[in-house]
Amino acid sequence: MKPLLVLLVAVVVVGMVLAAEESCVGRCENGFNPALKCQCDDMCKYYSSCCLDYDTICGKKARGDTFANEDDGDLFNMTTPSTIVTPTTHSSTRTPDPDAVTCSGRPFDAFMQLKNGSIYAFRGKYFFELDEHAVVPGYSKLIEDMWGIPGPIDAAFTRINCQGKTYIFKGNKYWRFEGNVLDEDYPRDIGEGFEDIPDDVDAAFAIPALGHRGKEKVYFFKGEHYYQYEFKNQPSHAECVKMTQASPSVLFTRYTDLYCEPWEDLLTVLLGGSKGHQHSPRFINRDWEGIQPPVDAVMAGRIHISTASTPALAPSRFSRSRSSRRRHKNRRRGKKNQRKQLYSDLYRELYDYFEDIFPDYEMEAKSMPVQKIYFFKKDKYYRVDLQTKTVDSTNPPYPRPIAKYWLGCKDEPEHEKE
């Protein structure tokens, strides 16, 4: 009898140990542990490695204070700039290069956000760092002094993963950086690292992968066409933890903070796009409504949670048919003011769209993930919704002046007044 009792006790103990290894109880703040079967760290959702009770025990939620508000006007919560930049005064004996003067109105070659969140604008031989309201004091500076590349450049972007490498393109070459430190064996030919992407691109931006099994994408623009490229590899969970400890990527952390219930399915819709490499170029003006090629620069804003001022409505209240929506709108005209109608129409479209894709999914009208893309053309810029590929409708309308909303310039450039 004793041997049987000992055996039963041993089985129970082993079961308890295994259960502890597969639970997040007491582990939510312990980080990644490669010795255990499942994880309870902040990135386990992204890597599909969470323990089954992760949501219940750790209670990870999408934090509203982590993301830019949808009403932020632009990337930095920009409305009317509070910091005013005036053109730099130079000696009359030397005429400054207009590309180096903040408020000259000259077009930009590229906009880029580093993994630490810093944003840079490139123009001619020079670059500017931007804060929440304007150009950071002390800029412009020479591109060559920072990155060792003589300007102008063609395009730049930073990958949104835990590594956060930055890529700069010029002519038929590209450079890869860790911050501002050039990686070994660079520059390389564009054709060597980016199959079927042409030389002399006009602009580029990157979006993150849908989890570790997904693919990070880059959109390249040249002339009247754009191209889509997918990166083939991502760091593993263990590698990502080490990289984050050594040099964290703010961009990737913001994204993985968002990668939790109930947004995973909606992120698939937002970032999924076409499958596989899109080798054949597509026309910009056919797919990106409101954007006329060519473009000078482009940059992705951070994914954020949109918020609505109207109460949640059940998807079942609306028909999926377009004709039904039109009839409903006709009946409502004149009964409510224009602002209420705008909100109602907007959320009816959203509910119908997601009901078709997720018929059993319970949505709340108050929030959903949004990704904005900024297109720069001459001295103006456009804000575009990635999912719909249409220019946002807002007041003041797009395009808006780069000088006012990005550089903090008080007045329009002199050449616009003439």
NUZALUM-527555 format. One line per field, with one value per residue (C-alpha): residue in one letter; x, y, z negated. Coordinates in steps of 0.25 Angstrom, whole numbers, m for minus. Layout:
% residues N
aa	c(a  ...) $
c1	c(X  ...) $
c2	c(Y  ...) $
c3	c(Z  ...) $
% end
This chain:
% residues 418
aa	c(m  k  p  l  l  v  l  l  v  a  v  v  v  v  g  m  v  l  a  a  e  e  s  c  v  g  r  c  e  n  g  f  n  p  a  l  k  c  q  c  d  d  m  c  k  y  y  s  s  c  c  l  d  y  d  t  i  c  g  k  k  a  r  g  d  t  f  a  n  e  d  d  g  d  l  f  n  m  t  t  p  s  t  i  v  t  p  t  t  h  s  s  t  r  t  p  d  p  d  a  v  t  c  s  g  r  p  f  d  a  f  m  q  l  k  n  g  s  i  y  a  f  r  g  k  y  f  f  e  l  d  e  h  a  v  v  p  g  y  s  k  l  i  e  d  m  w  g  i  p  g  p  i  d  a  a  f  t  r  i  n  c  q  g  k  t  y  i  f  k  g  n  k  y  w  r  f  e  g  n  v  l  d  e  d  y  p  r  d  i  g  e  g  f  e  d  i  p  d  d  v  d  a  a  f  a  i  p  a  l  g  h  r  g  k  e  k  v  y  f  f  k  g  e  h  y  y  q  y  e  f  k  n  q  p  s  h  a  e  c  v  k  m  t  q  a  s  p  s  v  l  f  t  r  y  t  d  l  y  c  e  p  w  e  d  l  l  t  v  l  l  g  g  s  k  g  h  q  h  s  p  r  f  i  n  r  d  w  e  g  i  q  p  p  v  d  a  v  m  a  g  r  i  h  i  s  t  a  s  t  p  a  l  a  p  s  r  f  s  r  s  r  s  s  r  r  r  h  k  n  r  r  r  g  k  k  n  q  r  k  q  l  y  s  d  l  y  r  e  l  y  d  y  f  e  d  i  f  p  d  y  e  m  e  a  k  s  m  p  v  q  k  i  y  f  f  k  k  d  k  y  y  r  v  d  l  q  t  k  t  v  d  s  t  n  p  p  y  p  r  p  i  a  k  y  w  l  g  c  k  d  e  p  e  h  e  k  e) $
c1	c(0  11  18  5  3  17  14  1  8  19  9  2  15  19  5  6  20  15  3  12  21  8  2  5  2  13  20  14  26  37  39  43  48  53  53  38  28  19  22  16  24  20  23  17  4  13  20  8  15  6  1  m14  m17  m9  m21  m28  m16  m7  m19  m11  m20  m18  m14  m20  m8  1  m4  m6  m21  m28  m31  m17  m17  m4  8  11  m3  0  m11  m6  9  12  27  29  42  47  57  71  78  91  102  99  113  108  95  90  87  71  71  78  68  56  45  50  38  47  42  48  54  51  45  49  46  57  54  56  44  53  48  57  54  64  66  77  90  84  74  66  61  46  40  25  24  35  50  59  68  82  77  79  92  99  94  109  113  103  102  114  105  106  93  83  77  65  57  59  51  53  48  37  43  51  64  59  70  69  71  75  74  82  83  86  91  85  92  87  89  88  84  94  105  107  106  118  118  109  106  100  93  78  76  84  76  62  58  51  51  57  68  66  53  45  40  38  31  31  19  21  18  5  12  25  19  15  24  29  25  32  25  34  30  36  30  15  17  19  24  23  34  33  45  48  53  50  57  52  46  58  67  56  57  72  72  61  69  82  75  60  51  41  33  33  29  17  13  14  6  m5  m4  m14  m29  m38  m29  m22  m33  m34  m19  m20  m30  m22  m8  m11  m11  m8  0  13  23  16  27  19  18  4  m1  m1  m13  m21  m19  m16  m28  m25  m10  m4  10  21  23  35  35  26  26  17  11  9  m3  m12  m26  m37  m48  m62  m71  m84  m89  m87  m97  m100  m95  m109  m116  m111  m112  m100  m106  m101  m115  m121  m110  m114  m129  m126  m118  m129  m139  m130  m127  m132  m135  m122  m111  m99  m89  m98  m100  m86  m83  m94  m90  m76  m79  m90  m79  m69  m79  m84  m70  m65  m79  m76  m62  m65  m80  m78  m69  m75  m69  m70  m72  m63  m49  m41  m27  m23  m11  m8  2  8  11  20  19  26  22  10  6  m6  m10  m15  m22  m14  m27  m35  m23  m31  m27  m34  m45  m43  m43  m34  m34  m22  m12  m7  6  18  24  13  9  23  34  27  28  19  16  16  29  32  31  16  12  17) $
c2	c(0  9  9  12  24  29  28  36  47  48  49  60  67  66  71  83  86  85  93  104  104  106  117  132  132  139  141  154  163  152  154  144  130  121  109  109  104  117  132  143  155  167  161  147  151  156  143  134  128  133  123  120  128  140  149  146  146  157  166  172  183  193  206  218  227  219  223  236  241  240  255  258  266  259  251  259  264  276  287  301  301  307  309  319  317  329  328  329  342  341  351  359  355  340  335  322  310  310  295  298  309  303  312  313  305  296  281  270  257  248  247  236  232  225  213  223  231  243  248  254  261  261  273  274  272  275  269  274  267  270  271  272  286  290  288  285  297  295  289  288  279  272  258  254  258  249  237  238  239  252  258  258  244  238  231  225  217  209  194  193  181  179  181  194  196  208  208  220  219  227  224  209  207  206  207  200  206  203  217  225  214  207  192  184  182  194  201  190  190  191  179  171  173  177  168  175  189  199  209  223  222  234  230  218  214  201  195  184  169  162  154  147  138  150  158  172  181  192  201  208  219  223  232  228  214  208  194  185  177  167  164  149  148  153  151  140  143  140  149  160  160  161  172  180  179  184  195  196  200  210  208  193  194  203  193  181  188  189  174  169  166  171  177  164  161  176  178  167  175  188  182  169  175  166  153  150  159  169  169  176  191  197  211  221  229  217  211  223  232  247  245  249  244  246  248  254  247  238  233  224  230  221  211  217  215  223  228  232  242  234  222  207  202  188  183  176  189  192  185  181  185  198  201  200  209  219  218  220  232  238  236  243  255  268  261  262  272  270  267  255  250  250  241  232  230  227  217  210  208  203  193  188  186  178  170  165  160  156  153  147  158  167  181  194  207  214  210  202  202  212  214  227  230  244  247  259  267  280  289  281  268  259  249  236  224  212  202  210  217  230  244  248  257  268  283  289  280  273  276  285  293  285  298  301  288  281  291  302  313  325  330  323  323  336  330  327  341  346) $
c3	c(0  m4  10  17  7  10  25  24  16  27  38  31  28  43  47  38  43  58  55  49  61  70  62  60  45  39  52  58  54  56  71  81  76  87  78  77  87  87  84  77  82  89  103  101  109  121  121  118  106  94  84  85  72  77  80  66  57  63  68  80  86  97  89  95  90  98  111  119  119  132  131  130  143  146  141  129  125  134  135  136  132  119  122  133  142  150  161  156  158  166  169  182  187  188  194  186  194  195  191  178  174  166  172  186  192  200  201  193  198  186  173  163  148  141  131  119  125  130  144  154  167  178  189  198  190  177  167  156  143  140  126  123  128  137  141  129  127  133  146  158  158  169  172  175  161  154  164  173  185  194  196  202  199  206  195  181  171  158  156  146  138  126  134  140  151  159  174  183  198  209  224  225  211  197  183  170  157  142  138  145  145  159  159  165  180  184  193  202  215  214  223  213  201  207  218  230  223  233  231  228  220  216  203  193  180  172  164  154  155  150  139  141  151  160  169  167  180  187  197  207  216  229  240  242  236  222  218  206  200  189  179  178  164  150  137  128  115  107  117  116  100  101  111  103  91  98  107  106  118  114  127  125  110  114  124  115  104  114  118  108  107  113  124  130  141  144  146  156  164  162  166  173  187  199  196  201  209  217  228  239  237  235  238  227  231  233  219  211  213  213  215  228  232  231  216  209  196  187  173  164  152  140  138  128  122  128  119  122  115  118  110  115  125  128  142  144  145  158  172  179  193  198  204  189  184  195  192  177  179  188  177  167  175  169  155  149  150  159  148  143  157  160  147  150  164  161  150  158  169  159  153  166  171  158  157  171  167  152  151  137  132  122  125  116  124  115  120  130  136  146  155  162  173  176  191  193  207  209  197  193  187  186  175  181  174  177  177  187  194  194  190  177  177  166  164  168  180  186  192  180  180  175  170  160  155  155  154  145  155  152  166  180  187  194  208  205  202  216) $
% end
